[in-house]
Amino acid sequence: MITLRGEHNDTVTLRIIDTDVHIQDDPQIWAPYCDMPWRKALEQVEGIPGFSLGPHLDPTFPGGMALRRDVHTPAQLRKELDELGIDTGIIFPNYLLALSMLPHREFAAAIARAYNAWLIDNWLGEENGLKGCLAAAPQDPIDAARQIERYGQEKNVVAVFLPCAGVHPYYGDRAYDPIYAAAQDLGLPVVLHSVSVVHPVFPFNLHEFDTNLARHALSHPLSIFANIVSMITSGVPVRFPNLKIACSEAGISWVPFLMWRLDKEYLQHRIEVPYLQDKPSTYIKQFYFCTQPIEEPNDAKQLVDLMRFFDGENHVMFASDWPHPDFDHPNKVLQLPLSIEGKRKIMGENAVRFFNLGHR
Amino acid sequence: MSMVRQHVVGKVGDIAEGTCLLVSVDGREIGVFNIRGKYYALPNICIHQSGPLCRGIVSGTVIANAGTHWEFQWAFDGEVVTCPWHGLEFNITTGQCLAFSHRRLRAYQVLVESDRIILAV
């Protein structure tokens, strides 16, 4: 809970829901949940081969950049979220952010199954404000759909995580329809979440860039661009009208650009996308957008102005990305010049609606 | 108008070289640093998202400018504190933020008198 001074000098208490927190999912920890023969494979490796959280060829810059922060237990996560004033945290993985990079279909699906079983068993058992997402292995959408059917109604399971790093084909492909059908049937939303990697699939073909600044700046939003464009052009929001879709860790300021750009293209190319009954921005406005990394213009009002173009007050959800080095403190979003009602929605109520937290 | 008051925060030797002592003065958290035997003090609140700046690692940084012929150079060795939250760097001796030329933290005065470290706030 965070308490604010209200518009009439009264005291207002807001429920803070954080739509993106990360736990450390070392493969050895959930290996016992993995089917053979992959369990044996995981016991024998340090990390998953070819499964990196970033290019390991970069220089380590000297200086005072803090050591890595990781969250290892539910008690640790609960304590740290309490310190940030966060009531509810939606859990995402660390290692499995790159699940979509794995070339081997059976291996990827087995890893997703093991992570889901481990997550439910170890992190989601209590009524302590920790909620989780089922990892969907895009390499095997049929198996991912089975996972959704199996675990979709488990306590504290609130969404399906669609990993975007290096994903091929993009999430508009018909191959993923079973995932969307299963999620829609259970009323589970899906969340697109990327991670910085270097990989041949656009926009991860970032080998031109020799800084993490450049690769990180481009990979997250452009990966979301690619997948939204793919989903819109294959009519996902039309074919699955009750499927709720969110985009995480890409910021929010680009949303108007993408809406207007696609609307312009649509004027000329509608015949290629006959599923759409209206211009693309109509559907993009139905998406939800997580704040982190929230843009920080000198004049914060400029960001609030941009949000008006896509009804951000009703479609933006606070995310911290704790404990990653680019996490946002809730105060950074609370400081935006929004009405108390707008803050209440963005810091919590929109997430209650998106993740169906009211009755879970 | 507020008066500057002097607060004894410790004795010489209490703060090892290259480290910081966090003190609370008039409700303000302040970090008192020992940089090569000289003392400096900065607020323990980062200008970015209010992170606990003075709990950061004290080290140096990398610069590149016309003076270095645009080559990387190690600089300000032992004079830079990096915010543990997001990595914003500050020169402890001046309060200067390395990322924004126009942003500078308030650097409090620190005196040493008869072996006592005195913070003027």
Interface residues (C-beta under 8 A of the other chain):
Chain A: F61 P62 G63 G64 M65 A66 P325 D326 F327 D328 H329 N331 K332
Chain B: Q49 S50 G51 G56 I57 V58 S59 G60 T61 V62 W74 V80 V81 T82 P84 W85 H86 G87 E89
